[in-house]
Amino acid sequence: MVSEQPSAPARRPKGEPRFPGGPVADPAGSHHERRIRSFQPRRSRVTTGQGEYLERLWPQWGLDIDGQGTLDLDAMFDGLPVVLEIGFGMGEATAEMAAADPGTGILAVDVHTPGQGNLLGLAERGGLTNVRVANGDAIILLREMLPPQSLDGLRVYFPDPWPKARHHKRRIIQPDFLTLAAPRLKPGAVLHCATDWEPYAEQMLEVLNAHPAFENTQADGGYAPRPGFRPLTRFEGQGLDKGHVVHDLLFTRVAELPAA
């Protein structure tokens, strides 16, 4: 007698969340757009705990960036000033900043599913009601879903440096990105970047110093000391272990934007 073999699990339909009620893959359908994105897709294993947090907490604290409609950040964060963080890895530094400053809301964007689940877990265990996790392309979020002058700050920590010369055009800190982000920032809002890749730091500094919508907080036009509110991140620790030098860049949005 031949025993029956268990049937293979049914394939998940394209676009359906990996976790019921959780984040959707490519929520805005932007994979076909030929442009710079705010992320580099990564495939990583989601632990049982991370998956449980995604299923249970995403409906309450998660957001799919689908490009449909304008967000009401006042309602989302109960009137708190809001900082947008693009790329948060596993979320440890984000959770630490949220705990240290409960009077500021953090809208944290990434496409790394394990990191999304991990940050949701950190937020729940730490009672961090000032964190929301967004899934998708931050370019679409800025372009289509955030109203003018709705952000009190923008943080881009350790973005992909795209070290090969032919890939430099994929770096997120570019003039077009700054022009897109500036109107969503309030006058005086702080744009804070950090990188441990020296050539990228130099390019960031050059691009930011040249952009008319931003002013360097440093009188000499150079890098800033690491501010106390930015904890050491996982990526920073890896870079320091390799002997890299970490550069922080702190710029403010000017009071009046230049005419388009």
N, C-alpha and C positions, 0 to 999 in steps of 0.2 A: 504494500500500500504506500503510495507516494503522498507525503504530507504536503499540505498547501503552504506555499511561501507567502509571508506577509506582503501585502501590496505596498508599493511605494507611496509615500505621502503625496497628496495632490499638490501640484505646483501652485504657488501663490500668484493670483492674477496680477498683471503688471499694474503698478500704482497703488496696490493695496498695502496698508501698513504691515510691517513685519510683526507688530504687536497690536492686538485689538485695541483700538482707541488711541494708538500711539502715533508717532510722526510718520508722515507720508514721504516716500521717495520722490525727489524732484517735484515738490508740490506745485510749482508755477509752470512746469513743463518747459523749463528754460534750457534744457540740454542741447536743443537745436540752434540756440542763438550763438552766432559767431562773434564773441566778445570776451573781454576779461571777466572772470568770475571772482568772487570773494573767497573761493575755497578750492581745494584739490581733493576729489573724492578718495576716501580710504575705506578699505574693507577690514574690519576687525571683529573678533568674536564678542558677542554680547553675553555677559554672565547672566545667570538666573536672577540674581538680585537686581541687576540693571534693567533686565526685561520686565521684572515685576514693577519697578518704579515707573517705567515708561507706560505700561498698561494702566496703572492706577492713578498716576499723577498728571499725565499729559493732558487729559481733558481740562484740568484745573489750572495748571501752570505752564502748559506748552502752547506753542503757536506754530502753525505751518505757514511759511511765507509763500502764499499763492498769488500775490499780486491783485487780490480782489478786495477792494475797499480800503478806506483810510482808518488807521488804528486810532483809538481814543486812549492815549497814554494816561491821561488824568484818571479815567475810569479804571484802567488796568492796574495802576499803581497808587490808587487812592490819593491823587494829588501830589505825590512826591516828585521832586526833580528826577529826571531820568537820564542815565548814561547808557549809550549803546556800546557793547563790547563785541567786536568781530573776531571770532576764533578764541575758544576758551579751553581747548584740549580736554582734559578730564575734569575740569571745573574746580579744582582745589583752590586756586588763587581767586577765582570769582567768588566762591563761597566765603573765603576769608575776608575779602573786601566788603562783601555784603554784610557780614557779621560785624565788622568794625565800623560800618557806616549805615545803620538801619534807616537813616533819614534820606537815603538816596536809593532810587530804584535802579536795578541793573537789568537791561534787556540784552541777554547773552545769546549770540548767534553762532551756530556751528552746524555741520552736517555729520559729525562723527557720532554715530548712534551710541556707542558705549559711553562716550563723554556726556551725552545728553542724559542718559539714564543715571550716570554717576552724580552729575550735578543736581538732578532732581532729588536723589537720595540724600545728598549733603544738605540741600535746602530743607527737606522735611525733618531730618534728624536735628538740624541746628535751629529749627523754627524760623527760617529765613523767608518771611513773607514778601520781601522786597526783591525777589529774583523771579524772572520769567525766562523761559528757554525757548528760543526760536530756531526752527529748522528750515534751512534753505539758503538761498543766495542773498547776502546782505545788499548787493547792488539793487535787486528788485525791491527789497524792503525800503531802501532809501529812495529809490526812484518812484515807487508807486504806492507805498503804504504809510509813509510818515509825513505828517503835515509840516509846513514851514515853521521854523523856529520852535520845534517841539523837543529838542534834545539839549541837555545841559552839559553834555560831554560825549566824546567819542574815544574809545580805546582800541588800539590795534597792537596787540602784543605778540611778538615773534611770528609774524606772517611768513609764509613760504618765501624764501629768498630767491628761488629760481636762479641758481648760480650760473647756469650756462648762458652765454651771451645771447644766443638765439631765443632764449626764453625770458629775457628781461622784460619784454612787453607784457608778460603775464603778471608781473608784480602789481599788488593792489594799490600801493601808494604811487599814484600817477596823477598828472594834472587833471585829467578828466574825472577821476574819482574825487579829488578835492573839490572840483567845481560842482559835482553832484551833491556832495555831503554838506558843503558850506551853508546853503539855504535852510537845511534842516536843523542846523545848530543855532542856538540863541546867540546874540552878540555877547562876546566875552566867554563863550563856552570853550572848554579846553579840549584840544585834540592831543592825545598822548600816544606816542608810538614807542616801541622798544624792539631792538633786534640785537642779536649777537653776531650778525654777519657783517663784517666791516664794509665791504663794497656796497651792500644794501643800505647801511646806515648813511654812507656818504651820499648815495643817490636820494634817499629820503630827505636828508638835510638840504640838498640842492633844490629839490622840487618844492619843498615846503617854504624855504626862504624866498623862492621866486614867485610863489603864488600870491596874488593880491588880496585874497580873502583871509589870509592868516598872518599872524605876527609871532615871531619867536619871543618866548619869555626870557631868553638869555640876551643880555645887552651886547655880548660879543658875537651874537648870531650863531653860536655853536650848540653843542649838546648840553643837556641838563643833567644835574645829579639825579640819581634815582629817588623819586619822592617816597616819603615814608608810607604812603597808602598803598603802594604797589608791592605786594609780597613777591618773594622769589618763586618763579614758576618752575614747573617740571622741565620745560624746554631750556629755561635759563640755567638750571642746575646742570643739565647735560652739556650746555655750551661752556660753562665755567670749568667743568671737568676736562674739557678738551683744550683749555687755555684760551678760550675766546673772551673778548672784551665786550661787555654789554653796554649799548648806548641807549639812553632815553632822549626823546625829543618831545618838548612841550611847547605847543603853539596855541594861541587864542584866536577865535574868530573875530574879525574886525567889526566895528559898529555898523558900518555901511558897506554893503557889498558893491563891488564895481558893476557898472552896467554891462549887461550881457552883450 
